[in-house]
Amino acid sequence: MDIQLIAGFIKLYGFPIVAAVGMGYFVWFIYKFVTDKLMPLIGETNVILIALIDRIRMLDNDLIRLNQKVSVVLQIKEDHSDNKPKN
């Protein structure tokens, strides 16, 4: 906008009114940006986050099962070595 036009509005309506209109435009612009640009991006990011959390849970379950299997093998090996006769 032209500086002369803004000065004319200030002279005609006063600074508080022009400032309030300017702030109203700023709030509208930010609201529009958030709803049009950020909300879809947040939704997409949320889907990706849920998928990653699911993968982490699967890996955790795999580690628990693997740890259990290793414990069983070590226990069997220990039991087997206890049953061997010593020379």
C-alpha positions as CSV (number, residue, x, y, z in Angstrom):
1,M,0.0,0.0,0.0
2,D,1.0,3.5,-0.5
3,I,2.2,5.5,2.5
4,Q,0.0,8.4,1.6
5,L,-3.1,6.2,1.6
6,I,-2.3,4.8,5.0
7,A,-1.7,8.4,6.3
8,G,-5.0,9.4,4.8
9,F,-6.8,6.6,6.6
10,I,-5.1,7.5,9.9
11,K,-6.1,11.1,9.5
12,L,-9.7,10.2,8.6
13,Y,-10.4,7.4,11.1
14,G,-7.6,7.8,13.7
15,F,-4.7,5.6,14.5
16,P,-6.5,3.1,16.9
17,I,-9.1,2.2,14.3
18,V,-6.5,1.7,11.5
19,A,-4.3,-0.3,13.9
20,A,-7.3,-2.5,14.9
21,V,-8.1,-3.1,11.2
22,G,-4.4,-3.9,10.5
23,M,-4.3,-6.4,13.4
24,G,-7.6,-7.9,12.3
25,Y,-6.0,-8.5,8.9
26,F,-2.9,-10.0,10.5
27,V,-5.0,-12.4,12.7
28,W,-7.0,-13.4,9.6
29,F,-3.9,-14.0,7.6
30,I,-2.3,-16.2,10.3
31,Y,-5.6,-18.2,10.7
32,K,-5.8,-18.8,7.0
33,F,-2.1,-19.9,6.9
34,V,-2.6,-22.3,9.8
35,T,-5.8,-23.8,8.5
36,D,-4.7,-24.1,4.8
37,K,-1.0,-25.0,5.2
38,L,-0.2,-26.3,8.7
39,M,-3.2,-28.4,9.5
40,P,-2.8,-30.8,6.6
41,L,0.9,-31.1,7.3
42,I,0.2,-31.9,10.9
43,G,-2.3,-34.6,9.9
44,E,0.2,-36.1,7.5
45,T,2.9,-36.0,10.2
46,N,0.5,-37.6,12.7
47,V,-0.1,-40.6,10.3
48,I,3.7,-41.0,9.9
49,L,4.2,-40.9,13.7
50,I,1.6,-43.6,14.3
51,A,3.3,-45.8,11.7
52,L,6.7,-45.3,13.4
53,I,5.3,-46.1,16.8
54,D,3.8,-49.3,15.5
55,R,7.1,-50.3,14.0
56,I,8.9,-49.6,17.3
57,R,6.3,-51.8,19.1
58,M,6.9,-54.6,16.7
59,L,10.7,-54.3,17.1
60,D,10.2,-54.3,20.9
61,N,8.1,-57.5,20.7
62,D,10.7,-59.1,18.5
63,L,13.5,-58.2,20.9
64,I,11.4,-59.7,23.8
65,R,10.9,-62.9,21.9
66,L,14.5,-63.1,20.8
67,N,15.7,-62.5,24.4
68,Q,13.3,-65.3,25.6
69,K,14.7,-67.7,23.0
70,V,18.3,-66.9,23.9
71,S,17.5,-67.5,27.5
72,V,16.0,-70.8,26.8
73,V,19.0,-71.9,24.6
74,L,21.4,-70.8,27.4
75,Q,19.4,-72.7,30.0
76,I,19.3,-75.8,27.8
77,K,23.0,-75.5,27.2
78,E,23.7,-75.1,30.9
79,D,21.4,-78.1,31.8
80,H,23.1,-80.2,29.1
81,S,26.6,-79.3,30.4
82,D,25.6,-80.2,34.0
83,N,24.5,-83.7,32.8
84,K,27.8,-84.5,31.0
85,P,30.0,-86.8,33.0
86,K,33.3,-85.4,33.9
87,N,36.5,-87.4,33.1
